[in-house]
Amino acid sequence: MDEPNIRGTTRRELLGGAAVVLGSPVLGFREDTPEPLEEEPGGNCGSDYDAEYEELFAAAEDVEVDDRSLAAKWTRPIRKRARVTMRYRVRGSWLAGYHTGVDLAVPKGTPVYAVGTGVVVLASWSGSYGKAVTIKMSDSRYVLYAHLSRISVARGAKVKAGTRIGSSGATGRATGPHLHFEVRSRRPYGSDIDPVKYLARHGLSL
């Protein structure tokens, strides 16, 4: 039996109507409310040593960088200055005992560029690094660009300073949108070198 009418409407109907209003996307109470399209930059790496990436990197075919005619040209990985959210060698609980790269806070979708002449060794999902590109440079160093939202190059592609290799993001284990920029003297984890000094030797600063 229905409860008493209140001006022609039952109390059950009134409560049902209130639930509809409270669930309206206008008031923002619905669980399926769309997330913001753009995240604020400012994240950093939420990951440590990643076996998946290291196995992929170790198994990748070695390449020769034979085009040294453009080796003198270098550029920054992103065009605009960015806030550093985690410096190189910040001490922590990583397997190496410190952060192996530098994290640059940039909005998702920011263009990311090759810093110099090289050949793409890896361009794929890379475990905790998310979508990542690794390039063997003309000086035989390896440069890793991690947590990308999009990859714009393929394995084996030759690049030069200023070639767009992808777009920044927060894929893999990351606390927010940023670019993790890492330089290694050799392939194995722990062979990293200071990425800031590496670019400084070519007249660039982050």
Secondary structure as the mmCIF struct_conf table of DSSP 4:
data_model
#
loop_
_struct_conf.conf_type_id
_struct_conf.id
_struct_conf.beg_label_comp_id
_struct_conf.beg_label_asym_id
_struct_conf.beg_label_seq_id
_struct_conf.end_label_comp_id
_struct_conf.end_label_asym_id
_struct_conf.end_label_seq_id
HELX_LH_PP_P HELX_LH_PP_P1 ASP A 2 PRO A 4
STRN STRN1 ASN A 5 ILE A 6
TURN_TY1_P TURN_TY1_P1 ARG A 7 GLY A 8
STRN STRN2 THR A 9 THR A 10
HELX_RH_AL_P HELX_RH_AL_P1 ARG A 11 LEU A 22
TURN_TY1_P TURN_TY1_P2 GLY A 23 GLY A 23
TURN_TY1_P TURN_TY1_P3 PRO A 25 GLY A 28
TURN_TY1_P TURN_TY1_P4 GLU A 31 ASP A 32
HELX_LH_PP_P HELX_LH_PP_P2 THR A 33 PRO A 36
BEND BEND1 LEU A 37 GLU A 38
HELX_LH_PP_P HELX_LH_PP_P3 GLU A 39 GLU A 40
BEND BEND2 PRO A 41 PRO A 41
STRN STRN3 CYS A 45 CYS A 45
HELX_RH_AL_P HELX_RH_AL_P2 ALA A 51 ALA A 59
BEND BEND3 ALA A 60 ALA A 60
HELX_LH_PP_P HELX_LH_PP_P4 GLU A 61 ASP A 62
TURN_TY1_P TURN_TY1_P5 SER A 69 ALA A 72
BEND BEND4 PRO A 77 LYS A 80
STRN STRN4 ARG A 83 MET A 86
TURN_TY1_P TURN_TY1_P6 TYR A 88 ARG A 89
STRN STRN5 ARG A 91 ARG A 91
BEND BEND5 GLY A 92 TRP A 94
TURN_TY1_P TURN_TY1_P7 LEU A 95 ALA A 96
BEND BEND6 GLY A 97 GLY A 97
STRN STRN6 TYR A 98 TYR A 98
BEND BEND7 GLY A 101 GLY A 101
STRN STRN7 VAL A 102 ALA A 105
TURN_TY1_P TURN_TY1_P8 LYS A 108 GLY A 109
STRN STRN8 PRO A 111 TYR A 113
BEND BEND8 VAL A 115 THR A 117
STRN STRN9 GLY A 118 TRP A 125
HELX_RH_3T_P HELX_RH_3T_P1 GLY A 127 TYR A 129
STRN STRN10 LYS A 131 MET A 137
TURN_TY1_P TURN_TY1_P9 SER A 138 ASP A 139
BEND BEND9 SER A 140 SER A 140
STRN STRN11 TYR A 142 ILE A 151
TURN_TY1_P TURN_TY1_P10 ARG A 155 GLY A 156
STRN STRN12 LYS A 158 VAL A 159
TURN_TY1_P TURN_TY1_P11 ALA A 161 GLY A 162
STRN STRN13 ARG A 164 SER A 168
STRN STRN14 GLY A 169 GLY A 169
BEND BEND10 GLY A 172 ARG A 173
STRN STRN15 ALA A 174 ALA A 174
BEND BEND11 THR A 175 PRO A 177
STRN STRN16 HIS A 178 HIS A 178
STRN STRN17 LEU A 179 ARG A 184
BEND BEND12 SER A 185 PRO A 188
TURN_TY1_P TURN_TY1_P12 TYR A 189 GLY A 190
STRN STRN18 ASP A 192 ILE A 193
HELX_RH_AL_P HELX_RH_AL_P3 PRO A 195 ALA A 200
TURN_TY1_P TURN_TY1_P13 ARG A 201 GLY A 203
#
